[in-house]
Amino acid sequence: MELTIIGSGTGIPSRTRAYPCTLVKIKDKHLVFDTGPGSLRQLFFAGVTYLDIDHIYYSHFHPDHSLDLVSILFAMRYNEPKRTHPLYITGPTGLKAFYEGLLLVFGETIKPKTFDLYFKEIDTGELAYDDWKIVVEPLLHSMHSIGFRIESREGKTLAYSGDTDYCEGILRLANKVNILILECSFPDDQKVEGHLTPQLGARIAKESRCDRLLLSHFYPACDSSIKNNKCLSEELKNIYNGEIIFAEDFARFAI
C-alpha cells in the first residue's frame, strides 16, 4: 500500500497547499479520497491520469472536498485515449443526489460515453474488494460526514478522516492503524466546531494507538502556527509519543 498526499490544504487558496485530495495505491488500483478543485491536475503531477483512477471515495460534499468530480468526469469523455474500465464512486447519503444536481448543470458533458459509472451510498459498515476492505463510520462534521479505514489483504491499515471533530467514530476507524490521516484545520487556541486542532489530533492518535499520525487540511492560521511554533512538535509529543508528520503536497509514504 502506498499513500500520496495530493492536496493538504482547504477551501482557502494557498501557494503551497492544494485543495483536499488523497491517493492510496493498492497493487495496481488507484483509490482517491475526496477531490477538491484542481485535484485532477494535482493527480496528473503525481503521475496519475483520468485513465488510472479506479475508485473515488467522498467523506462529504462540501465544495473543497468534492468539486473536481466535474473535471474528472469531463476529462473521462475525452476520446483518445478512451477510458473503458468502470469508475466506482462511494460516499455518504446524498451522493446520488449530488451527482443528479451536477447533471442538471453540466448535462451530457459529465455523462460517461465509453465506460460504466457506479455509485454506492454508505453511512456505516464495510465494503469488501479483492485486495482490500473499507470500513466506514459516521463522523462529527456536517450532516452525512463519514471517514474511512482501509485494510489491505496483506494486513496494512490506514485511516482517513475527511473533516471531523473529536468523536467515537474516528477512534474506531483509527484503532491501531499503521498510519492515521487527520484533518487539522485550526490552531489549538482557535478551535472551530466540527474540526480538529493539533492537540486534538495527537489525543486521537494516543487513544487509538496508531503507529503514525499524519496531520493535514491546514487553514492558513494553522499552517502559520505550525511554521512559526518551533515547539509544537515537542508539545504534541507530550500527548502522543509516536511519529507525527505535517503533510505536504505530493509527500509519499509506504505502508
C-alpha positions in Angstrom: 0.0 0.0 0.0 1.3 3.5 -0.9 -0.1 6.8 0.3 0.3 10.1 -1.6 -0.9 13.4 -0.3 -2.3 15.2 -3.4 -3.7 18.2 -1.6 -3.1 19.2 2.0 -4.9 22.5 2.1 -8.5 23.7 2.5 -11.0 25.9 0.6 -8.7 28.9 1.1 -6.2 29.3 -1.7 -2.6 28.7 -0.8 0.7 28.9 -2.7 1.9 25.6 -1.3 -1.2 23.6 -0.4 -3.8 22.4 -2.9 -7.4 21.6 -2.1 -8.0 18.3 -0.2 -7.3 15.1 -2.1 -5.5 11.9 -1.0 -4.4 8.9 -3.1 -3.9 5.4 -1.9 -2.5 2.8 -4.3 -3.0 -0.9 -3.5 -1.3 -3.1 -6.1 -2.4 -1.7 -9.4 -5.6 0.0 -8.1 -5.8 3.8 -7.5 -8.1 4.9 -4.7 -8.8 8.6 -4.5 -10.3 10.1 -1.3 -12.0 13.5 -1.9 -11.4 15.7 -4.9 -11.3 19.4 -4.1 -10.9 21.9 -7.0 -7.7 21.2 -9.0 -7.3 17.6 -7.8 -7.3 16.2 -11.3 -4.3 18.3 -12.2 -2.6 17.5 -8.9 -3.1 13.8 -9.6 -1.5 14.3 -13.0 1.5 15.9 -11.5 1.7 12.8 -9.2 1.7 10.5 -12.2 -2.0 9.5 -12.1 -4.3 10.3 -15.0 -8.1 10.2 -15.5 -7.5 6.7 -17.0 -5.8 5.4 -13.9 -8.5 6.2 -11.2 -10.4 3.2 -10.2 -12.3 4.3 -7.1 -13.3 7.7 -5.7 -14.4 7.9 -2.0 -16.1 11.0 -0.7 -16.1 11.9 3.0 -18.8 14.6 2.5 -19.9 17.1 -0.2 -18.5 20.5 0.9 -17.1 22.2 -2.2 -13.4 22.0 -1.1 -13.7 18.2 -0.9 -15.9 17.4 -4.0 -16.0 19.9 -6.8 -13.4 18.3 -9.1 -15.7 15.4 -9.7 -16.9 17.5 -12.6 -13.5 17.9 -14.0 -12.7 14.2 -13.6 -15.9 13.1 -15.4 -15.5 15.7 -18.1 -11.9 14.5 -18.8 -13.1 10.9 -18.9 -15.2 11.7 -22.0 -12.0 12.5 -24.0 -11.8 10.2 -27.0 -8.2 9.4 -27.2 -7.1 7.5 -25.3 -10.5 6.3 -24.2 -11.3 5.2 -20.7 -13.0 1.8 -20.9 -12.9 0.4 -17.4 -15.6 1.2 -14.8 -15.4 4.0 -12.3 -16.7 3.4 -8.8 -17.8 6.3 -6.6 -18.6 5.8 -3.0 -19.9 8.3 -0.4 -22.4 9.0 2.3 -26.2 9.5 1.9 -26.7 12.2 -0.7 -24.1 11.0 -3.2 -26.6 10.2 -5.9 -28.5 13.4 -5.4 -25.2 15.3 -5.6 -24.5 13.7 -9.0 -28.0 14.4 -10.2 -27.6 18.0 -9.3 -24.4 18.2 -11.2 -26.2 16.7 -14.2 -28.8 19.4 -14.1 -26.0 22.0 -14.6 -23.5 20.1 -16.8 -25.7 17.6 -18.6 -24.1 15.4 -21.2 -20.6 16.8 -20.6 -20.2 14.7 -17.5 -22.1 11.5 -18.6 -19.8 8.5 -19.4 -19.6 7.5 -23.1 -17.1 4.7 -23.1 -17.2 3.3 -19.5 -19.6 2.3 -16.8 -20.2 4.5 -13.7 -21.3 3.1 -10.4 -22.4 4.8 -7.2 -22.5 3.4 -3.7 -24.0 5.3 -0.8 -22.9 4.2 2.7 -23.0 5.8 6.1 -21.7 2.9 8.2 -20.5 -0.6 7.5 -17.9 -2.4 5.4 -17.1 -2.8 1.7 -15.0 -5.8 0.6 -12.9 -5.9 -2.5 -10.4 -8.4 -3.9 -7.3 -6.8 -2.3 -8.7 -4.5 0.4 -11.6 -3.7 2.7 -13.1 -0.4 3.5 -14.7 0.3 6.9 -17.0 3.4 7.1 -18.0 5.3 10.2 -20.1 8.5 10.6 -18.1 11.4 11.8 -18.9 14.7 13.6 -18.7 17.4 11.0 -21.7 18.0 8.7 -24.9 16.0 8.1 -23.7 12.8 6.4 -20.0 13.1 7.0 -18.0 9.8 7.0 -14.5 8.6 7.4 -12.7 5.5 6.1 -10.4 2.8 7.3 -8.6 0.9 4.5 -7.3 -2.6 5.3 -5.2 -4.4 2.6 -5.1 -8.1 2.2 -1.5 -8.1 3.4 -2.7 -6.6 6.7 -1.6 -2.9 6.2 -4.1 -0.4 7.6 -4.8 3.3 7.1 -7.5 5.6 8.3 -8.7 8.8 6.6 -10.8 11.3 8.5 -12.0 13.8 5.9 -13.4 16.6 8.1 -14.3 15.8 11.7 -14.3 16.8 15.3 -13.3 14.6 18.1 -15.7 11.7 18.2 -16.1 7.9 18.8 -16.3 7.2 15.0 -12.8 8.4 14.3 -11.4 6.5 17.2 -12.9 3.3 15.9 -11.5 3.9 12.4 -8.1 4.7 13.8 -7.7 1.8 16.2 -4.1 0.6 15.9 -3.8 1.6 12.2 -0.3 1.9 10.6 -1.0 5.5 9.6 -3.7 7.9 10.6 -4.6 10.8 8.4 -6.4 13.5 10.3 -7.6 16.9 9.3 -6.0 19.7 11.4 -7.8 22.8 10.4 -7.2 25.3 13.1 -4.7 26.1 15.9 -5.5 25.0 19.4 -6.4 28.5 20.5 -8.8 28.9 17.6 -10.9 25.7 17.8 -13.9 25.6 15.4 -16.8 23.2 15.9 -16.6 20.3 13.5 -12.9 20.5 13.0 -9.7 19.3 14.8 -6.6 21.1 16.2 -3.1 19.7 16.6 -3.6 18.7 20.2 -6.9 17.0 19.5 -5.2 15.1 16.6 -2.5 14.0 19.0 -5.1 12.9 21.5 -6.9 10.8 18.9 -3.6 9.3 17.9 -2.8 8.4 21.5 -6.2 6.9 22.3 -6.3 5.0 19.0 -2.7 3.7 19.5 -1.9 4.2 15.8 1.7 3.8 14.6 2.0 7.2 12.8 0.0 10.4 12.8 -0.2 12.5 9.6 -1.9 15.9 10.1 -3.3 17.6 7.0 -6.1 20.0 5.8 -4.5 23.2 7.2 -6.3 26.5 7.1 -3.9 29.5 6.9 -4.0 30.2 10.6 -3.0 26.6 11.5 -0.4 26.5 8.7 1.2 29.7 10.0 1.1 28.3 13.6 2.8 25.1 12.6 5.6 27.0 10.8 6.1 29.6 13.5 5.8 27.4 16.6 9.1 25.6 16.8 8.0 23.9 20.0 4.7 22.5 18.5 6.2 19.0 17.7 7.5 18.7 21.3 4.2 19.8 22.7 2.4 17.2 20.7 4.9 14.5 21.7 3.8 15.1 25.3 0.4 13.8 24.3 1.3 11.2 21.7 4.8 9.7 21.5 4.5 8.1 18.1 5.7 9.6 14.8 4.0 12.9 13.9 4.1 14.2 10.3 2.8 17.5 9.0 1.5 16.8 5.5 2.9 18.5 2.4 1.6 18.2 -1.2 3.0 15.2 -3.1 4.5 13.6 0.0 4.6 9.8 -0.4 4.6 7.1 2.3 5.0 3.3 2.0 2.7 1.4 4.4 
